[in-house]
Amino acid sequence: MRAALAALFVMLALGPALAAAEPSTPAVEPRRQPVPGPGADSEYDRGVRARVARDWTTAEASFRRAIALRPDFADAWNELGFALRNQGRYPDSLAAYDEALKLRPNFPEALEYLGEAYMKMGRVDDARRVLDRLRPLDPGRASELAEVIATGTAR
């Protein structure tokens, strides 16, 4: 009898807590959340994957979408320049590198690629000016561009 009374007491004491712990209906109504569309970062990542695969047209399209979503995306402008350069579209490539450098004036990768584009176009003096600008920013990239200038072969 004592055990039965103790069990009854425990059930009465814990009953409200157990009921509160497992509500029969959700406290908040479930709501549909909109599915986010592609963002600038995801388009940029798609472009990088296409670049690795050397699919220049897909890379170009992805970097253009990233820029449309975020016009101040210096990395996307730089990569767009790279994709265009690899399609032999040098004037368009220069314009993309210029945009990247307007947004980030001391952008070593964009400077190196700009110098390489100049070499592809036979504009050695312009490539040398870029090299002078690049040297204090990134000696490694400057060395790569200096080699391109010395050998006359851009990647």
Backbone as CSV, one residue per row, in Angstrom:
resi,resn,N_x,N_y,N_z,CA_x,CA_y,CA_z,C_x,C_y,C_z
1,MET,0.822,-1.176,0.000,0.000,0.000,0.000,0.874,1.249,0.000
2,ARG,1.895,1.210,0.809,2.791,2.350,0.867,3.438,2.593,-0.503
3,ALA,3.847,1.533,-1.193,4.473,1.641,-2.505,3.485,2.200,-3.518
4,ALA,2.236,1.774,-3.445,1.228,2.268,-4.374,0.978,3.740,-4.156
5,LEU,0.924,4.176,-2.895,0.736,5.599,-2.606,1.930,6.417,-3.085
6,ALA,3.132,5.909,-2.923,4.337,6.605,-3.373,4.328,6.744,-4.895
7,ALA,3.934,5.677,-5.601,3.873,5.719,-7.058,2.820,6.711,-7.518
8,LEU,1.675,6.737,-6.852,0.617,7.680,-7.178,1.096,9.106,-6.959
9,PHE,1.783,9.338,-5.875,2.318,10.660,-5.559,3.301,11.125,-6.639
10,VAL,4.198,10.233,-7.061,5.181,10.569,-8.103,4.470,10.901,-9.406
11,MET,3.457,10.105,-9.765,2.733,10.347,-11.010,2.010,11.678,-10.974
12,LEU,1.407,12.005,-9.842,0.719,13.288,-9.714,1.710,14.449,-9.777
13,ALA,2.866,14.271,-9.170,3.859,15.340,-9.144,4.484,15.547,-10.526
14,LEU,4.745,14.467,-11.247,5.408,14.577,-12.543,4.440,14.713,-13.714
15,GLY,3.214,14.438,-13.518,2.224,14.467,-14.591,2.227,15.760,-15.400
16,PRO,2.104,16.935,-14.747,2.104,18.181,-15.532,3.411,18.383,-16.302
17,ALA,4.536,17.994,-15.716,5.829,18.162,-16.402,5.905,17.263,-17.629
18,LEU,5.428,16.025,-17.502,5.450,15.118,-18.634,4.536,15.603,-19.743
19,ALA,3.381,16.124,-19.370,2.442,16.630,-20.370,3.038,17.833,-21.091
20,ALA,3.739,18.707,-20.367,4.340,19.886,-20.979,5.508,19.504,-21.875
21,ALA,6.195,18.432,-21.549,7.364,18.029,-22.320,6.987,17.455,-23.673
22,GLU,5.786,16.904,-23.797,5.371,16.293,-25.050,4.036,16.872,-25.490
23,PRO,4.059,18.083,-26.042,2.784,18.676,-26.457,2.194,17.905,-27.631
24,SER,0.899,17.923,-27.716,0.240,17.201,-28.798,0.258,18.001,-30.098
25,THR,0.431,19.310,-30.007,0.523,20.136,-31.212,1.778,20.998,-31.118
26,PRO,2.364,21.317,-32.257,3.574,22.137,-32.212,3.263,23.529,-31.663
27,ALA,4.216,24.065,-30.933,4.051,25.396,-30.360,4.068,26.461,-31.442
28,VAL,4.752,26.204,-32.533,4.850,27.162,-33.631,4.322,26.489,-34.889
29,GLU,3.514,27.211,-35.598,2.993,26.686,-36.855,4.152,26.504,-37.843
30,PRO,4.223,25.381,-38.508,5.276,25.227,-39.523,5.002,26.183,-40.686
31,ARG,6.039,26.842,-41.136,5.899,27.790,-42.248,6.855,27.401,-43.348
32,ARG,6.419,27.571,-44.554,7.282,27.320,-45.701,8.269,28.453,-45.822
33,GLN,9.522,28.105,-45.892,10.565,29.093,-46.104,10.898,29.117,-47.593
34,PRO,11.087,30.310,-48.141,11.439,30.348,-49.558,12.804,29.704,-49.782
35,VAL,12.918,29.013,-50.871,14.190,28.398,-51.229,15.062,29.493,-51.827
36,PRO,16.245,29.727,-51.224,17.076,30.803,-51.753,17.571,30.473,-53.151
37,GLY,17.624,31.501,-53.996,18.153,31.331,-55.339,19.672,31.301,-55.285
38,PRO,20.281,31.092,-56.419,21.738,31.054,-56.426,22.294,32.413,-56.022
39,GLY,23.302,32.392,-55.195,23.945,33.615,-54.765,25.240,33.825,-55.514
40,ALA,25.823,34.993,-55.308,27.079,35.324,-55.982,28.176,34.321,-55.644
41,ASP,28.241,33.911,-54.376,29.286,32.962,-53.982,29.103,31.602,-54.649
42,SER,27.859,31.141,-54.744,27.650,29.835,-55.375,27.930,29.905,-56.878
43,GLU,27.612,31.024,-57.506,27.936,31.178,-58.933,29.443,31.244,-59.131
44,TYR,30.117,31.943,-58.229,31.580,32.018,-58.288,32.178,30.612,-58.154
45,ASP,31.692,29.846,-57.180,32.187,28.483,-56.979,31.942,27.616,-58.210
46,ARG,30.781,27.796,-58.840,30.474,27.050,-60.067,31.487,27.429,-61.154
47,GLY,31.808,28.713,-61.235,32.789,29.167,-62.216,34.169,28.597,-61.961
48,VAL,34.559,28.530,-60.697,35.869,27.960,-60.352,35.922,26.485,-60.749
49,ARG,34.849,25.754,-60.493,34.818,24.337,-60.894,34.946,24.208,-62.419
50,ALA,34.275,25.082,-63.153,34.369,25.053,-64.617,35.782,25.437,-65.059
51,ARG,36.384,26.368,-64.364,37.761,26.764,-64.690,38.709,25.577,-64.518
52,VAL,38.569,24.869,-63.410,39.424,23.702,-63.162,39.244,22.678,-64.293
53,ALA,38.021,22.554,-64.777,37.730,21.628,-65.879,38.093,22.224,-67.246
54,ARG,38.573,23.464,-67.232,38.943,24.185,-68.457,37.749,24.350,-69.390
55,ASP,36.573,24.496,-68.810,35.334,24.765,-69.543,35.125,26.274,-69.481
56,TRP,35.795,26.972,-70.392,35.870,28.430,-70.305,34.539,29.122,-70.518
57,THR,33.678,28.600,-71.376,32.393,29.264,-71.606,31.487,29.149,-70.376
58,THR,31.490,27.983,-69.737,30.706,27.823,-68.507,31.286,28.693,-67.400
59,ALA,32.608,28.733,-67.304,33.254,29.581,-66.298,32.866,31.035,-66.524
60,GLU,32.954,31.483,-67.760,32.592,32.863,-68.079,31.155,33.165,-67.652
61,ALA,30.232,32.292,-68.025,28.816,32.523,-67.696,28.605,32.574,-66.187
62,SER,29.257,31.691,-65.450,29.108,31.667,-63.990,29.680,32.924,-63.353
63,PHE,30.858,33.357,-63.806,31.448,34.571,-63.233,30.605,35.793,-63.591
64,ARG,30.028,35.819,-64.769,29.141,36.944,-65.138,27.898,36.967,-64.232
65,ARG,27.346,35.794,-63.930,26.188,35.757,-63.024,26.586,36.216,-61.626
66,ALA,27.761,35.815,-61.164,28.231,36.252,-59.846,28.353,37.770,-59.809
67,ILE,28.885,38.354,-60.865,29.057,39.810,-60.938,27.708,40.513,-61.025
68,ALA,26.763,39.911,-61.737,25.423,40.510,-61.823,24.775,40.567,-60.442
69,LEU,25.040,39.554,-59.635,24.482,39.513,-58.285,25.261,40.390,-57.303
70,ARG,26.560,40.557,-57.563,27.397,41.382,-56.684,28.436,42.103,-57.552
71,PRO,28.093,43.285,-58.053,28.990,43.998,-58.970,30.365,44.338,-58.391
72,ASP,30.498,44.375,-57.081,31.784,44.715,-56.465,32.606,43.480,-56.092
73,PHE,32.372,42.360,-56.749,33.023,41.081,-56.467,34.338,41.013,-57.262
74,ALA,35.403,41.543,-56.693,36.692,41.649,-57.391,37.213,40.290,-57.840
75,ASP,37.074,39.268,-57.008,37.560,37.936,-57.386,36.828,37.407,-58.618
76,ALA,35.542,37.667,-58.707,34.774,37.204,-59.871,35.208,37.956,-61.127
77,TRP,35.470,39.261,-61.005,35.964,40.025,-62.155,37.301,39.462,-62.631
78,ASN,38.175,39.159,-61.686,39.483,38.601,-62.024,39.338,37.258,-62.740
79,GLU,38.495,36.395,-62.193,38.299,35.083,-62.813,37.618,35.200,-64.176
80,LEU,36.734,36.171,-64.317,36.124,36.417,-65.628,37.218,36.781,-66.630
81,GLY,38.133,37.650,-66.210,39.249,37.997,-67.089,40.053,36.778,-67.504
82,PHE,40.297,35.886,-66.552,41.056,34.661,-66.832,40.311,33.789,-67.841
83,ALA,39.002,33.617,-67.643,38.205,32.800,-68.566,38.193,33.409,-69.965
84,LEU,38.064,34.722,-70.028,38.055,35.391,-71.331,39.419,35.289,-72.015
85,ARG,40.472,35.458,-71.246,41.829,35.354,-71.812,42.054,33.962,-72.392
86,ASN,41.568,32.949,-71.704,41.746,31.583,-72.189,40.861,31.262,-73.391
87,GLN,39.959,32.158,-73.715,39.172,32.026,-74.943,39.761,32.894,-76.059
88,GLY,40.893,33.552,-75.750,41.528,34.415,-76.740,40.840,35.763,-76.902
89,ARG,39.994,36.117,-75.974,39.240,37.382,-76.031,39.970,38.423,-75.168
90,TYR,41.125,38.841,-75.662,42.038,39.654,-74.867,41.499,41.040,-74.494
91,PRO,40.911,41.805,-75.403,40.383,43.116,-74.977,39.320,42.992,-73.874
92,ASP,38.435,41.997,-73.986,37.426,41.772,-72.943,38.097,41.350,-71.637
93,SER,39.139,40.551,-71.770,39.895,40.105,-70.606,40.523,41.305,-69.885
94,LEU,41.138,42.205,-70.646,41.748,43.406,-70.044,40.707,44.227,-69.295
95,ALA,39.528,44.356,-69.874,38.462,45.136,-69.228,38.048,44.495,-67.906
96,ALA,37.983,43.174,-67.862,37.613,42.483,-66.621,38.700,42.662,-65.566
97,TYR,39.968,42.524,-65.959,41.058,42.744,-65.003,41.051,44.183,-64.490
98,ASP,40.768,45.125,-65.383,40.700,46.531,-64.959,39.620,46.732,-63.895
99,GLU,38.468,46.080,-64.078,37.396,46.183,-63.070,37.856,45.598,-61.742
100,ALA,38.500,44.434,-61.794,38.999,43.814,-60.559,39.971,44.761,-59.858
101,LEU,40.826,45.415,-60.634,41.832,46.299,-60.048,41.248,47.644,-59.603
102,LYS,40.151,48.068,-60.178,39.448,49.259,-59.660,38.900,48.960,-58.269
103,LEU,38.381,47.743,-58.108,37.796,47.346,-56.834,38.857,47.025,-55.790
104,ARG,39.972,46.467,-56.226,41.063,46.093,-55.319,42.384,46.432,-56.029
105,PRO,42.840,47.674,-55.885,44.006,48.133,-56.652,45.281,47.301,-56.470
106,ASN,45.497,46.730,-55.329,46.704,45.936,-55.079,46.388,44.443,-55.061
107,PHE,45.718,43.976,-56.087,45.268,42.593,-56.213,46.329,41.828,-57.014
108,PRO,47.237,41.126,-56.321,48.367,40.489,-57.006,47.975,39.541,-58.135
109,GLU,46.993,38.704,-57.912,46.599,37.733,-58.932,46.101,38.445,-60.191
110,ALA,45.291,39.487,-60.007,44.777,40.233,-61.161,45.921,40.926,-61.903
111,LEU,46.891,41.435,-61.159,48.038,42.069,-61.810,48.843,41.047,-62.615
112,GLU,49.099,39.900,-62.033,49.845,38.866,-62.766,49.105,38.471,-64.035
113,TYR,47.813,38.215,-63.919,47.035,37.797,-65.083,46.955,38.910,-66.132
114,LEU,46.871,40.156,-65.670,46.866,41.290,-66.597,48.179,41.322,-67.380
115,GLY,49.286,41.137,-66.664,50.575,41.102,-67.344,50.662,39.974,-68.355
116,GLU,50.133,38.821,-68.005,50.136,37.692,-68.939,49.261,37.977,-70.156
117,ALA,48.138,38.646,-69.935,47.277,39.017,-71.071,48.017,39.978,-71.997
118,TYR,48.723,40.944,-71.409,49.511,41.858,-72.231,50.543,41.096,-73.055
119,MET,51.179,40.100,-72.465,52.157,39.305,-73.206,51.495,38.553,-74.353
120,LYS,50.299,38.011,-74.124,49.572,37.316,-75.192,49.290,38.262,-76.355
121,MET,49.136,39.539,-76.030,48.825,40.546,-77.042,50.093,41.158,-77.643
122,GLY,51.258,40.741,-77.142,52.512,41.301,-77.643,52.834,42.668,-77.059
123,ARG,52.195,43.035,-75.978,52.399,44.351,-75.347,53.398,44.204,-74.190
124,VAL,54.640,43.982,-74.543,55.691,43.681,-73.575,55.925,44.853,-72.616
125,ASP,55.939,46.070,-73.124,56.179,47.226,-72.248,55.084,47.359,-71.195
126,ASP,53.841,47.104,-71.586,52.741,47.146,-70.612,52.904,46.037,-69.573
127,ALA,53.328,44.862,-70.019,53.549,43.752,-69.090,54.662,44.100,-68.099
128,ARG,55.700,44.760,-68.558,56.793,45.167,-67.664,56.320,46.193,-66.631
129,ARG,55.465,47.107,-67.049,54.917,48.093,-66.093,54.093,47.392,-65.013
130,VAL,53.321,46.409,-65.419,52.541,45.630,-64.454,53.484,44.882,-63.511
131,LEU,54.550,44.325,-64.054,55.533,43.615,-63.235,56.131,44.537,-62.175
132,ASP,56.453,45.764,-62.544,56.996,46.727,-61.579,56.002,46.997,-60.451
133,ARG,54.770,47.036,-60.796,53.706,47.259,-59.801,53.512,46.027,-58.907
134,LEU,53.700,44.848,-59.479,53.469,43.597,-58.775,54.603,43.224,-57.819
135,ARG,55.827,43.569,-58.161,57.001,43.133,-57.367,56.870,43.391,-55.870
136,PRO,56.526,44.604,-55.434,56.452,44.816,-53.976,55.250,44.134,-53.314
137,LEU,54.258,43.769,-54.091,53.035,43.174,-53.537,53.155,41.670,-53.325
138,ASP,53.769,40.977,-54.303,53.826,39.519,-54.245,55.034,39.034,-55.055
139,PRO,56.168,38.855,-54.386,57.383,38.435,-55.100,57.224,37.120,-55.856
140,GLY,56.442,36.185,-55.349,56.236,34.905,-56.033,55.532,35.082,-57.356
141,ARG,54.442,35.812,-57.332,53.700,36.065,-58.582,54.532,36.929,-59.529
142,ALA,55.279,37.863,-58.959,56.141,38.709,-59.788,57.182,37.856,-60.506
143,SER,57.716,36.870,-59.811,58.698,35.968,-60.417,58.075,35.196,-61.577
144,GLU,56.840,34.744,-61.391,56.151,34.011,-62.465,55.936,34.909,-63.684
145,LEU,55.503,36.147,-63.435,55.285,37.070,-64.555,56.620,37.425,-65.197
146,ALA,57.672,37.612,-64.421,58.992,37.918,-64.985,59.449,36.787,-65.908
147,GLU,59.169,35.553,-65.520,59.527,34.415,-66.377,58.747,34.440,-67.688
148,VAL,57.472,34.767,-67.592,56.649,34.859,-68.806,57.211,35.938,-69.726
149,ILE,57.578,37.061,-69.151,58.138,38.152,-69.959,59.479,37.731,-70.562
150,ALA,60.315,37.078,-69.766,61.641,36.671,-70.252,61.546,35.636,-71.369
151,THR,60.609,34.708,-71.252,60.483,33.651,-72.260,59.540,34.028,-73.394
152,GLY,58.725,35.040,-73.152,57.767,35.459,-74.179,56.606,34.509,-74.343
153,THR,56.376,33.661,-73.333,55.274,32.699,-73.420,54.372,32.825,-72.203
154,ALA,53.172,33.268,-72.421,52.189,33.349,-71.330,51.427,32.051,-71.252
155,ARG,51.036,31.717,-70.019,50.253,30.495,-69.807,48.866,30.646,-70.368
